Each structure stands twice: as C-alpha cells, then as structure tokens.
C-alpha cells in the first residue's frame, strides 16, 4: 500500500514539473523559430514608446486615422481608400511601420513646391492625409516610432526611393530623405486590400487643377452614404442602454460621487473637480482647484489621456462614431489644448464646433468639453456630387476634396461634398 502511495506521489511530482516546464519550452520553441532579433526589436520598441509617457502597443487605436491612405501596389497601380473607416484602417495597419520608420529617420527638411510634389506622386508612393493637423511626435508614436520634429502635419508622402514629403502647418510643404526597408515595402505593396485610384496631381486634366495634388480620385461609380439620425443620450432613462457609470469612470468619478441637479443638468462633485452633464448630452469638466504645480505632460501623453476619456464617453452611449484628433497646441508655459472632431464610419460629422476640447496645465486636466450625441443610420442613403463636378464648382486652388455629414433642416445629417483648404 505504501509502495503504491509512493508511486502516486512521484507521478504527481513529475506532472507538476512538466506543467511548470511547458511555458519555458514554448518560449524556447518561439525563440528558435523566430530568432532573438524580432523579440529584441519588440522589447526595444516598447521601451522607446514608454519614454513618451505611455506604451504604444501594436494594434492600439491612434487618436486619428488618416482620412485617406494610398500605396502603389506590386503591379504598379495605386490602391487606396478615403472616408471609409475599415478600408483606410486596413491600408494604414499594413503600412504604418514603413511610414513610422521614415518619419523617425527623416531630418534636414527643406522647402518643396507643389510641382515638386506632383513629380513625386508619379513614382511609387505611400501617402496618408488627415482631416486635422497632427503633431509629428504623436503620429510617430502611433506608428511605433519616435520623432523630434516640431511640426503639425496634415499629409505624409513617402517614395520607395527614400524621400519623405510633409504638408505642415507652419512651413507648408517640406522634403527630406528617409530610410525605407525595400523588403517591407514589397510585402506591404503586395497585401493591399483597397481599390484602385489616382492622385489629382497626376490626373493630367483640367477638371481637378484646383485640388491639392495628394487628393485621391476614384472611378466614378456613384458614392452614397447613410443619412444619420441624431439624438442626445438618455442617462436618466432606466430603459435606455446608456451607462452613466461608464461616462463618470472615464473622468475618474464614481457613481457614488456627490451630486445635485441644476436646470437641465446633473452635477457631480469630488474634492477638486466638477462635472456637469446637460440634458442635451454636453459634458463639462472643470478642475475646481489647482494642485501643486507639476511637470507638464509630453504632448503625446496628453493626447493619449484625452483619447482614453473619449473612448469611455463613446462607449457609455454605445455610439458607432469615433473621435479624431484635429489639432494640438502648446502655449509654452505648460498649457496644452486639444481639439477633437467626430467621424461616422470614416466620414466627418460637421456641427460648426469641435466635438471635444481638452485643456491641460502643468500635467493636469483642467477643463474638458465633450458634446455627446448618438448618431445612428436611418436606413436611407444619399448620393454625393461626383468628384469632377464638385472640383469644378470652386475656383479656389489648394483644396482637398472630401465628404462630410452636414446637418439638415430636419435635424438629420446627410453626406455632402466638402473641401479642406491646405494651401494659403
């Protein structure tokens, strides 16, 4: 009997040891299969991004996706997408390491003309265009890279032979050389899931002469999008799915925070801040007292903090919309102001005022305004004006042709052609 018990004990010990060894053996198998270099590279990237104040992990959502993204495919044709959330995201995810590496290695920028940009567009290219003007440091962080360039960027164009053009807020078009991994370029160009398109700058006709050269043009098959219904959230309705707890949690509040009612608003108070939630869904956060002066946040870290708050706010109402960063400004004395817009399936929603505004001072969020609204597809669609007709309708040069949701007389939002002016 004792011998049998001893055998069982030994067998159990062996099973425990094998179980403990399993993760080690699995790790060794991965290392031998991939080699040490990829693992070391991933670890190094993690450390580099942590220096910005937070860690950017592969697959994390940036605070703004490009409004359009395009790349020359392996067959020499241009493939891209514009104002279509899923397809733009696919192109971006397949190519962002290429662009991030270029942005991180580019230096010594010099002025570039619009004609020079058109010449670049005729070659093998990768291009991102944004609705807003985004700090280079933030763009690089989202692409798992780093940049010390002090510029706000609305367009990046990379060529296969290693030239990077940027459309910037303060200097206009600038150009520099950058590192390009030819093997990575070949892999990305063979994995594009977008449709064919062309640049306005290479179209050769007169219909698009007023458009910014990087504007993407697609075959005219007729474009339509859903008409959206708009309504405020219903946090006080027990039958609604809106989650007040989730919204409060985004700003660091508990549902047990002290609260009281004001006219058309519910007010929540903690030791050092106040949060007002109006009946129309507008949220106003104010820091009631300044804490001891602290270190200013890195701009990329402030953007990430605001993005996480907006993510919770959107989730609280089950919205199908996404917030996107439009601009980020620093005042030189520890103050930072961030403005966000709203997009529905990649198309901006225009209301005449920013969707959200955040102000940081010395590392602390001091004010925030978020205009929470629920936008839902009505089941009705509307076609937009063809690109050629829309481009011919405006005599002003330097415009990037786009699409936006605009409010109608009945309170619904319908898609319409719009122009973003990128040249002064």
JODA-V713198 format. One record per residue. N is the residue number from 1. PHI is phi in whole degrees, -180 to 180 (999 if undefined). PSI is psi in whole degrees, -180 to 180 (none if undefined). BURIAL is # if it has 24 or more other C-alpha atoms within 12 Angstrom, else .. Layout:
n & phi & psi & burial
N & PHI & PSI & BURIAL
N & PHI & PSI & BURIAL
This chain:
n & phi & psi & burial
1 & 999 & -45 & .
2 & -63 & -37 & .
3 & -64 & -40 & .
4 & -66 & -41 & .
5 & -64 & -39 & .
6 & -64 & -42 & .
7 & -61 & -43 & .
8 & -63 & -40 & .
9 & -63 & -46 & .
10 & -61 & -44 & .
11 & -62 & -41 & .
12 & -65 & -39 & .
13 & -63 & -43 & .
14 & -61 & -43 & .
15 & -63 & -41 & .
16 & -64 & -44 & .
17 & -62 & -44 & .
18 & -63 & -39 & .
19 & -63 & -42 & .
20 & -68 & -32 & .
21 & -77 & -20 & .
22 & -58 & -48 & .
23 & -61 & -37 & .
24 & -65 & -45 & .
25 & -64 & -38 & .
26 & -63 & -45 & .
27 & -61 & -44 & .
28 & -62 & -38 & .
29 & -63 & -42 & .
30 & -65 & -43 & .
31 & -62 & -46 & .
32 & -66 & -32 & .
33 & -74 & -41 & .
34 & -101 & -23 & .
35 & 87 & 167 & .
36 & -76 & -28 & .
37 & -60 & -48 & .
38 & -60 & -39 & .
39 & -67 & -42 & .
40 & -65 & -39 & .
41 & -62 & -44 & .
42 & -64 & -41 & .
43 & -65 & -42 & .
44 & -64 & -40 & .
45 & -62 & -41 & #
46 & -60 & -44 & .
47 & -65 & -41 & .
48 & -63 & -41 & .
49 & -75 & -32 & #
50 & -61 & -26 & .
51 & -67 & -19 & .
52 & -81 & -6 & #
53 & 114 & -11 & #
54 & -159 & 162 & #
55 & -97 & 128 & #
56 & -95 & 118 & #
57 & -103 & 148 & .
58 & -58 & 128 & .
59 & 101 & -14 & .
60 & -65 & 145 & .
61 & -77 & 131 & #
62 & -73 & 167 & #
63 & -76 & -8 & #
64 & -160 & 125 & #
65 & -86 & 158 & #
66 & -60 & 148 & #
67 & -76 & -25 & #
68 & -146 & 148 & #
69 & -146 & 137 & #
70 & -149 & 152 & #
71 & -150 & 146 & #
72 & -71 & 127 & #
73 & -80 & 175 & #
74 & -63 & -23 & .
75 & -91 & 5 & .
76 & 88 & -4 & .
77 & -93 & 155 & #
78 & -89 & 130 & #
79 & -120 & 135 & #
80 & -166 & 179 & #
81 & -150 & 151 & #
82 & -144 & 136 & #
83 & 55 & 38 & #
84 & -140 & 105 & #
85 & -54 & -53 & #
86 & -68 & -43 & #
87 & -71 & -41 & #
88 & -61 & -43 & #
89 & -63 & -36 & #
90 & -66 & -45 & #
91 & -64 & -42 & #
92 & -62 & -48 & #
93 & -65 & -33 & #
94 & -75 & -19 & #
95 & -126 & -5 & #
96 & -65 & -32 & #
97 & -66 & -36 & #
98 & -60 & -50 & #
99 & -68 & -39 & #
100 & -63 & -43 & #
101 & -62 & -41 & #
102 & -65 & -45 & #
103 & -65 & -35 & #
104 & -74 & -25 & #
105 & -103 & -13 & #
106 & -71 & 141 & #
107 & -157 & 165 & .
108 & 68 & 48 & .
109 & -68 & 141 & #
110 & -127 & 158 & .
111 & -61 & 149 & .
112 & -132 & 139 & .
113 & -89 & 164 & .
114 & -64 & -37 & #
115 & -65 & -38 & .
116 & -63 & -38 & .
117 & -65 & -41 & #
118 & -61 & -39 & #
119 & -63 & -42 & .
120 & -64 & -38 & #
121 & -64 & -20 & #
122 & -76 & -12 & #
123 & -96 & -158 & #
124 & -85 & 121 & #
125 & -135 & 161 & #
126 & -132 & 126 & #
127 & -135 & 132 & #
128 & -118 & 137 & #
129 & -127 & 141 & #
130 & -118 & 153 & #
131 & -70 & -31 & #
132 & -110 & -170 & #
133 & -117 & 109 & #
134 & -106 & 136 & #
135 & -59 & 140 & #
136 & -59 & -38 & #
137 & -62 & -39 & #
138 & -70 & -45 & #
139 & -57 & -46 & #
140 & -64 & -41 & #
141 & -62 & -41 & #
142 & -66 & -24 & #
143 & -98 & 18 & #
144 & 59 & 44 & #
145 & -142 & -172 & #
146 & -138 & 146 & #
147 & -143 & 137 & #
148 & -100 & 6 & .
149 & -68 & 127 & #
150 & -97 & 72 & #
151 & -143 & 150 & #
152 & -100 & 130 & #
153 & -120 & 136 & #
154 & -113 & -12 & #
155 & -153 & 139 & #
156 & -127 & 132 & #
157 & -129 & 119 & #
158 & -115 & 134 & #
159 & -103 & 156 & #
160 & -64 & -27 & #
161 & -88 & 10 & .
162 & 93 & 39 & #
163 & -121 & 134 & #
164 & -119 & 120 & #
165 & -108 & 139 & #
166 & -126 & 142 & #
167 & -102 & 113 & #
168 & -112 & 162 & #
169 & -73 & -41 & #
170 & -95 & -29 & .
171 & -116 & 0 & .
172 & 72 & -139 & #
173 & -81 & 132 & #
174 & -135 & 159 & #
175 & -138 & 143 & #
176 & -152 & 164 & #
177 & -84 & 153 & #
178 & -150 & 159 & #
179 & -79 & 135 & #
180 & -132 & 124 & #
181 & -82 & 110 & .
182 & -62 & -38 & .
183 & -67 & -42 & .
184 & -64 & -38 & .
185 & -62 & -45 & #
186 & -63 & -41 & #
187 & -65 & -45 & .
188 & -66 & -42 & #
189 & -68 & -19 & #
190 & -92 & -3 & .
191 & -121 & 26 & .
192 & -82 & 133 & #
193 & -109 & 21 & #
194 & -100 & 174 & #
195 & -89 & 169 & #
196 & -75 & 151 & #
197 & -158 & -174 & #
198 & -148 & 164 & #
199 & -90 & 144 & #
200 & -61 & -32 & #
201 & -71 & -12 & #
202 & -117 & 10 & #
203 & -70 & -30 & #
204 & 81 & -13 & .
205 & -96 & 178 & .
206 & -95 & -15 & .
207 & -62 & -31 & .
208 & -111 & 20 & #
209 & -66 & -23 & #
210 & -88 & -6 & #
211 & -84 & 151 & #
212 & -60 & 138 & #
213 & -56 & -32 & #
214 & -80 & -3 & #
215 & -60 & 131 & #
216 & -86 & 137 & #
217 & -118 & 139 & #
218 & -121 & 158 & #
219 & -59 & 135 & .
220 & -75 & 91 & .
221 & -109 & 3 & .
222 & 89 & 119 & .
223 & -113 & 131 & .
224 & -132 & 157 & #
225 & -145 & 161 & #
226 & -63 & 143 & #
227 & -83 & 135 & #
228 & -103 & 139 & #
229 & -93 & 147 & #
230 & -127 & 135 & #
231 & -151 & 154 & .
232 & -76 & 160 & #
233 & -68 & 163 & #
234 & -125 & 69 & #
235 & -67 & -27 & #
236 & -88 & -4 & .
237 & -89 & 117 & .
238 & -65 & -19 & .
239 & -91 & -6 & .
240 & -86 & 158 & .
241 & -90 & -2 & .
242 & -66 & 139 & #
243 & -112 & 103 & #
244 & -64 & -36 & #
245 & -61 & -41 & #
246 & -66 & -42 & #
247 & -63 & -47 & #
248 & -61 & -41 & #
249 & -62 & -32 & #
250 & -61 & -31 & #
251 & -99 & 10 & #
252 & 83 & 17 & #
253 & -98 & 157 & #
254 & -104 & 155 & .
255 & -65 & -15 & .
256 & -93 & 8 & .
257 & -63 & 150 & .
258 & -62 & 136 & .
259 & -145 & 159 & .
260 & -155 & 166 & .
261 & -100 & 141 & .
262 & -120 & 177 & .
263 & -62 & 119 & .
264 & 60 & 26 & .
265 & -157 & 150 & .
266 & -110 & 131 & #
267 & -113 & 134 & #
268 & -119 & 139 & #
269 & -133 & 136 & #
270 & -123 & -161 & #
271 & -63 & -32 & .
272 & -136 & 13 & .
273 & -154 & 163 & #
274 & -132 & 141 & #
275 & -132 & 121 & #
276 & -111 & 129 & #
277 & -115 & 107 & #
278 & -79 & 162 & #
279 & -64 & -27 & #
280 & -84 & 2 & #
281 & 97 & -3 & #
282 & -74 & 127 & #
283 & -109 & 128 & #
284 & -124 & 120 & #
285 & -111 & 134 & #
286 & -138 & 133 & #
287 & -77 & 121 & #
288 & -75 & -28 & .
289 & -145 & 149 & .
290 & -82 & 130 & .
291 & -74 & 171 & .
292 & -54 & 138 & .
293 & -55 & 127 & .
294 & -115 & -173 & .
295 & -78 & 136 & .
296 & -61 & 146 & #
297 & -73 & 147 & #
298 & -60 & 143 & #
299 & -58 & -41 & #
300 & -62 & -34 & #
301 & -72 & -38 & #
302 & -63 & -42 & #
303 & -61 & -43 & #
304 & -65 & -40 & #
305 & -62 & -44 & #
306 & -65 & -40 & #
307 & -61 & -42 & #
308 & -66 & -38 & #
309 & -63 & -45 & #
310 & -66 & -35 & #
311 & -61 & -44 & #
312 & -67 & -41 & #
313 & -62 & -44 & #
314 & -64 & -43 & #
315 & -64 & -31 & #
316 & -64 & -24 & #
317 & -113 & 9 & #
318 & 61 & 35 & #
319 & -74 & 148 & #
320 & -93 & 8 & #
321 & -96 & 164 & #
322 & -131 & 141 & #
323 & -83 & 148 & #
324 & -138 & 139 & #
325 & -69 & 131 & #
326 & -106 & -37 & #
327 & -159 & 156 & #
328 & -144 & 121 & #
329 & -126 & 144 & #
330 & -116 & 142 & #
331 & -98 & 1 & .
332 & 86 & -7 & .
333 & -124 & 31 & .
334 & 91 & 2 & #
335 & -98 & 142 & #
336 & -137 & 134 & #
337 & -123 & 126 & #
338 & -118 & 134 & #
339 & -118 & 136 & #
340 & -124 & 145 & #
341 & -106 & -173 & #
342 & -131 & 139 & #
343 & -129 & 146 & #
344 & -118 & 111 & #
345 & 51 & 39 & #
346 & 93 & -8 & #
347 & -103 & 126 & #
348 & -63 & 144 & #
349 & -103 & 117 & #
350 & -100 & 122 & #
351 & -123 & -3 & .
352 & 93 & -6 & .
353 & -149 & 156 & .
354 & -61 & 147 & #
355 & -66 & -38 & #
356 & -149 & 150 & #
357 & -138 & 131 & #
358 & -125 & 138 & #
359 & -126 & 125 & #
360 & -112 & 146 & #
361 & -141 & 121 & #
362 & 52 & 45 & #
363 & 83 & 4 & #
364 & -121 & 137 & #
365 & -73 & 118 & #
366 & -105 & -34 & #
367 & -145 & 151 & #
368 & -153 & 141 & #
369 & -131 & 125 & #
370 & -128 & 125 & #
371 & -99 & 85 & #
372 & -74 & 123 & #
373 & -141 & 149 & #
374 & -100 & 121 & #
375 & -109 & 126 & #
376 & -131 & 149 & #
377 & -67 & 133 & #
378 & -86 & -13 & .
379 & 93 & -8 & .
380 & -106 & 148 & .
381 & -122 & 156 & .
382 & -135 & 136 & #
383 & -83 & 149 & .
384 & -104 & 162 & #
385 & -63 & 136 & #
386 & -55 & 150 & #
387 & -59 & -43 & #
388 & -63 & -43 & #
389 & -67 & -42 & .
390 & -64 & -42 & #
391 & -65 & -36 & #
392 & -75 & -14 & .
393 & -78 & -17 & .
394 & -119 & 130 & #
395 & -84 & -10 & .
396 & -80 & 137 & .
397 & -85 & 163 & #
398 & 81 & 34 & #
399 & -112 & 141 & #
400 & -101 & 119 & #
401 & -75 & 133 & #
402 & -145 & -165 & #
403 & -136 & 142 & #
404 & -147 & 153 & #
405 & -85 & 125 & #
406 & -122 & 139 & #
407 & -73 & 136 & .
408 & -98 & 180 & .
409 & -65 & -28 & .
410 & -88 & 6 & .
411 & 89 & -6 & .
412 & -84 & 166 & #
413 & -120 & 123 & #
414 & -117 & 149 & #
415 & -73 & 137 & #
416 & -143 & 156 & #
417 & -69 & 143 & #
418 & -142 & 168 & #
419 & -129 & 135 & #
420 & -111 & 120 & #
421 & -87 & 123 & #
422 & -114 & -3 & #
423 & -121 & 138 & #
424 & -92 & none & .
